[in-house]
Amino acid sequence: MSEVPPTRMNQQVFKGKKKAAESGHKLLKKKADALKVKFRDYAKMIAETKGNMSSDATTAFFSLTQAEYAAGNFKQKVAEGTLTARVRVGAGIDNVAGVKLPVFTIYETGGVADNQSLGLVGGGKKIVAVRDKFTVFLSQLIKLASLQTSFVTLDEAMKVTNRRVNALENVTIPKIQVVLDYIERELDELEREDFTRLKLVQGKKQAEVQQNLLEDAAKKKSDAKISKEEDITATFDAQDDEDVVF
């Protein structure tokens, strides 16, 4: 604190810093609360999506088993195809209280499904059912990936925001308050010193004025006495006295 001169200007500067820090703390507190609410929503959606995925995965793989039983092992034929993607994953951004969260979406490319000849001998309906079931499962998987990625990003943003809130609340604002208290104490001390100095100067001036008044009164009294003696001497005339006969 010794490097901060205790002046009115510095007092105003640190008051402005304190006001800005308190405003920032309030905004960050609101942001942390908003992120916390969104964090809970994402946690709830992840739990629901995982629960749905469990049943979707069971249904999809059970359908695959049924298709392999009906049409034989067709995995090799699928691997030998052209494998043109019918669906793709797009990436977007979701803004939550200033935090950019990645969002994955699935969209169809409009391509024709390969290996249309699969299941002509038998099990065609089962293979189509497998394709549909795994498309649903893939959609749930991409949704879970999006939620999980946003959840991790949101968790990191919450940690950073909470650290900033704690730093402002427990470090920055108390330090500024300590400096303000120091400046206020020093200014009060300077004011007391100035007041004491003014009283001493005023007392000295009053003493000088009183001394001058006393000196003037004494001088006037002395002048009056001298003037009276001169008047008595001036009125005395020796010729007015009668002669004395012996």
N, C-alpha and C positions, 0 to 999 in steps of 0.2 A: 504493500500500500504506500510505501514511502515514495515510490516513483510517480504517484498520482498527486499532483499539486492540489491542495484543498481550496479550490476556487469555485465561484458561483457557476462559471461556464462548465467546468468539469462535472459539477453537480447536475446541471441540466443534461449534459451528455449522457451520464450514467443513468439518469431517470429515463431518458429515451431508450437506452439499451435494455433497461429492465422492462419497460412497457413492450418493446418488441419481443423480448424473450418470453414474456407472459402470453402475448398473442400467439407466438409460435407454439408454445406449450399447449395452449387451448386447441389450436388447429390440429396438432399432431395427436392430441388425446382423442379428438373426434375421429380422426383418420384411423387410429388404432381400434376404436370401438367398431367402426364400419368394417374394417378388415376382420375383426373377431367374429362379427355376425356372418360375414361371407365365408369365413373359414369353417364355421359350424355347418353352414348350408352345404358346402362342398364335402365335408366329412359325412354328412347324412346321405348325400347323393352317391358318394362312393360306396357306402355300405349297402345301399339299395341296389346299385348297379352290380356289385359283386354277388349279391344274393340272386339277382336275375341271371347273371352269367353262369352261375352254378347249374341252374336248371337248363339254360340254353346249351351249355356245353354237354351236359348229359344227354339231352335230346339229340343234338347234332351227331355225336359219336355213336349213339345207339342207332340212329338212322343210317350212318355209314356202315355199321355192322350189318344191318338189314340189307343194304344195297349190295354189299360184297357177297352176302349169302345168296341174293337173288341173281346177280349179274356176274358173279365171279370177281376175281381180283383184277380191277380195271385201273389200278394206280399207275401201272407201267404205260398204259395207253394214254392216260392223262399227261404223264411226264413227257411223252414223245410228241405231244401236240405243239401248236404254235404258242400257246399260253398268252394270248392277248388279254390285257387287263380290262375287265368290265367295270371295275370300281377303282377309284383313286381317293387319296386322302389329301384334303386341303387344310392349310394352316391359316388361322386368323388371330386377331388380338381382341381381348376383352379388357376394358378399362374399369378397374374397381378402385375408387378413391385415389386415383393417380398411379395405380400399380397396373402395369400391362401384363395380362395373363394370356398365355398361349391357348388357343382353342383349335382342336382338330375336328374336321367335319368330313363325312364320307359323301361322295357324289358319283353317279354313274357316268361312264364315258360314252355310253351309247353303242359300245362294241357288241358284236354278235358273239354269243357263247360258242366256244370251241367244242370239238368232239361231240357234235350233235348226233353222230352215229352210235354213240355209246348206248347200250341198253336195247339195241334193236332185237337182239336175240332173246333178251329177257331182262327184267329188272329196270326198264326205262323209267317207270314212275318212281321207283325207289331212288334212282340217281338224281332225278329232278328234285325230289324231296330233300336229298342230301344237299344239293346246291342251294336250295332255299334256306335250309336250316343253318348251313354254314355262313350264308350271307347275313342272316340275323345275328349269328354269333360274332361275325366280324364287326358288324355295326356296334354291338355292345362292347367289344374289345377296344375299338377306336374311341368310343365314348369314355370308357374307363381310363384309357391312356390320356385323354384330354383332361379329365377330372383330376387324375393323379398328378399330372404335370402342373396344372394350375394350383393344386393343393400344395405341392412342394414350393412353388414360387411364392405363393401367398404366405406360407409359413416363414420363409426367409424374409419377406417384406415385413411381416409382423414383428420378427425379432429385431430388425433394424429400427423400425418405428418405435418399439418399446424401449430400445436402448437410447434413442434420441430423447424420448419423453423423460426417462429417468435421469439422463444427463442434464437436461434443462431444469428438472425439478430439484435434483439433489446436488448439482455442481454449479451450473452457470448462474441461475437466479440467486442462490445463497451468496456466491462470490460477489456479484454485483451489489447485493444488499449490504454486505460487509464494507465494501468501498463507500457506499452511500452513507452508512453510519459513521465511518471514519471521517468523511468530508464534513458531515453535519457537526460532529464533535469539534473538529478543528475550527470550523466557522463560528460556532458558539464561543469557543475560547478566544478567538480573535475579536469577536464582538465585545466580550467582557473586558478584554485588555483595552480596546478602544474606549469603552465607556469609562473605565478607571482612569485612563489617560486624560480624557476630556474633563472628568471631575477634578483631577489634580490641576489641570490648566485653568479651569474655571475658578477653583479655590484660590489659586495664586493671583489671578486677575482681581478677584474680589478683595484679597488682602492688599494688593497694590492700590486699589481704589480707596479702600478704607484708610490706608496710610496717607495717601494724598489728601484725603478729606481732613484728617487730623492735622497734617502739616499746614494746610490752608487755614484751618481754624486757629492754630497757634500763631501763625503769621498775622492774621487779622487782629487777634487779641494784642499782640505785641505792637502792631502799628497803631491800634487805638490808644494804648497806654502812652506811647511816645507823643501822639497828637495832643493828648490831654495835658501832659506836662508842659508842652510848648504853649498851650493856651494860658495856663496859669502864669507863666513867666512873662508872657506878652501883656497881660492885664496889670502887672505890678508896675507902679510909678513911684519913685523915691521922693519926688517933689510934693506929693500929696501929704506926706507925713509932717506933723507940726514940729516946730523947734522945741528942743528940750532945754529948760533953764535950770542951771544948777545953783 
